[in-house]
Amino acid sequence: MRLKYRSHGQSKDDHPFYVKADWNHPVQPSVALESYLVEDKLQLAEIKITTAKQNLSSKERKTLKELKQNADIIITVVMNKLDKMRWGQIEVNVQQNYRPLVGPIVML
């Protein structure tokens, strides 16, 4: 964000041989930007990280593990793009899987 602030209004395409450096931008003289970054870091530090909820039963996990270990089996799934999009939309619409946001995630 500091780089974006510093180079705002300048258009520059990455060079084809661009390699990301380990260099960090010095603190900018923007109180608003620095305040936002500090507040953002504090809010991120407060997030409790939980382990992912299993979406397979123990029997399904065991079966999947056995299939993975079987070198004689190759599992390939080929699906039409439209069908995949329809399936994904159905999954998103299931309220037990996802909840619509009531407001923006980031408060400015």
Residue pairs with C-beta under 8 A, 6 or more apart in sequence:
1 33
1 36
1 37
2 25
2 26
2 27
2 28
2 33
2 37
3 25
5 28
5 30
5 33
6 25
6 28
27 34
28 34
36 108
54 61
56 64
67 73
67 75
79 87
91 97
91 98
92 98
